[in-house]
Amino acid sequence: MIAFLKNRWLLIIVLLVFTILKLPHLSYPFYWDESWPYASGVIRMYEHGPSLMPGAIDGELSRGHPLMFHFLTSLWMKVFGTSHIAMHTFPLFIAILFLIAIHEAGLRLFDKQVAAAALLLVAFQQIYFVQSSFVLLEVLLAFLAFVSVYFYVTKRYLLAAIALTMLYYTKESGMMVGLVLGIDAIIGLFGKQKPAKEKLYGILALGTPIIAIALFFVLQKQVSGWYVLPLYSNGLEESWPAYYEKIRSASKVCFRDDLRKYFFALLLLLSVIAAIKNRKPAMLSMFIALPVVALLCSDSYHWLLPNYLTVSLLPVVLLFVVYAMFLITGYTNTLQKRFVLLQICVVIVFFYYTAINMFFIDRYLLLAFVPVLFIATIYLTSIVRKINPKLFVPVLIIVLAIEAYGYKKEIGLSDAKIGAFDGLYVQQASMDFIEKNNWKNKYISVYENLQMLRLTDTTTGFINDNTPYKKVLWGIKPETEIVCLDNIENNRAVDSSTSLKLDTNFKLVFRTQKGIAWAEVYLKKDR
């Protein structure tokens, strides 16, 4: 027990701090995609009864995805209730399990320093911290992807089969992990190192989840008339410029945004110092990846290389970085090498898969984002040891300082930014103002789809008395009495705010602002 705690005291402290910092976020209503269709879909499943069967909830609410997340969250609600706190606690619970998994993978495959650094680096990244309490699929998806690779590499085939089945039943994109592991298993069939029994277990661990998810899609075809929601099956990206832009966007999420560019710049600086100190120019090999990654992440100079060449070189340089890392760090353990290699292959495949999808949101990259940081942490700890082991804590403090400053510098209102909670605050404040004035029976005009849903759909969590508004209009009409605006979705609200201030028929009766988020309510003047 003492040895267990000795290796995990930092994990316990980080989880406590992480949970305490997340407590204020649990009571908020639901934000952006969380508000519709995901929280709405979960509530519908809770009312219907937890189920993994296609058609358990309407396809518009499930988006045609398999229903593991909805199923697990609705089970959680059966135990802990339907409050905002109860619903937000489930993804937080998954996020905590994910942090434990990251720490344990680092500890068991590498060492205490890798475990500690990976834990801290991931836990307080803005995108992970913000997403960890949202009723959305991505944290569960990333968690299951990570542990699926871990269980497969460590030959825990039953756990791997369970994790992969849950992964596939969470979202179709999880099958990219199975694709990578499947290719590895097929290659392994031709090797002589593994006994036949182990090869069979590996194939069964990968084959069983495929059969399970195939049954789901066959049933979905019978119930709904389609295998995948037509919105997505008809929405595959066919434009090369758009595809290229999504590869660039994915690169920015993983390597640039929230000041991660300074973290990777620090890695390169440490490589230079280590190369000079150890008189090993080979330690500078990481710089080979710099031109491709930097150009993909650049807003101004990405055109310097032909885009098809840059996209083609990305997997080459990422695989080279992993190979160079093994040479520099001296890691020779087969489990270590297989884990890192398979994770980077998942990242590469997921990049290209994400770019095919017409819809791109930063949070989609969580599945690839965590392995990138985990692998970077392995290199960070090793290169610091080669300079001076005593520098580990100071370097870690610098990394955490970069993360912390990113919250202030990289502002925004998306569901991957801390400003999302400012957005929730102003949205709820404007709703409370309308309810306080008993304007539920007045004609209220809005300009955004989510504004419409907040007023008309009680499952979005904003209406205190749980009674939907009946007189909600799209845009200003002759009968409009109230106009509700905020700047959360796009600039139409900003333009409307400017014009309404000049409109003599309306007067501003309420405005609230927190950070860069604001909301306004206008009342039509009496004639």
Secondary structure, DSSP 8 states (H G I E B T S, - for coil): -HHHHHTTHHHHHHHHHHHHHHGGGTTS---GGGTTTHHHHHHHHHHH----STTSS-HHHHTT--SHHHHHHHHHHHHH-SSHHHHHHHHHHHHHHHHHHHHHHHHHHT-HHHHHHHHHHHHT-HHHHHHTTSS-SHHHHHHHHHHHHHHHHTT-HHHHHHHHHHHHTT-GGGHHHHHHHHHHHHHHHT-SSS-HHHHHHHHHHHHHHHHHHHHHHHHHHHHHS-SS-HHHHT-B---HHHHHHHHHHHHHHHHTTTTHHHHHHHHHHHHHHHHHHHT-GGGGGGGGGHHHHHHHH-SSSGGGS-HHHHHHHHHHHHHHHHHHHHHHH----HHHHHHHHHHHHHHHHHHHHHHHBS---GGGGHHHHHHHHHHHHHHHHHHHHHH-GGGHHHHHHHHHHHHHHHHHHS---STTSTTHHHHHHHHHHHHHHHHHTT-TTS-EEESSHHHHHHHH-GGGS--TTS---S-EEES--TT--EEEEESSS-THHHHHHHHHHH-TTEEEEEEEEETTEEEEEEEE---
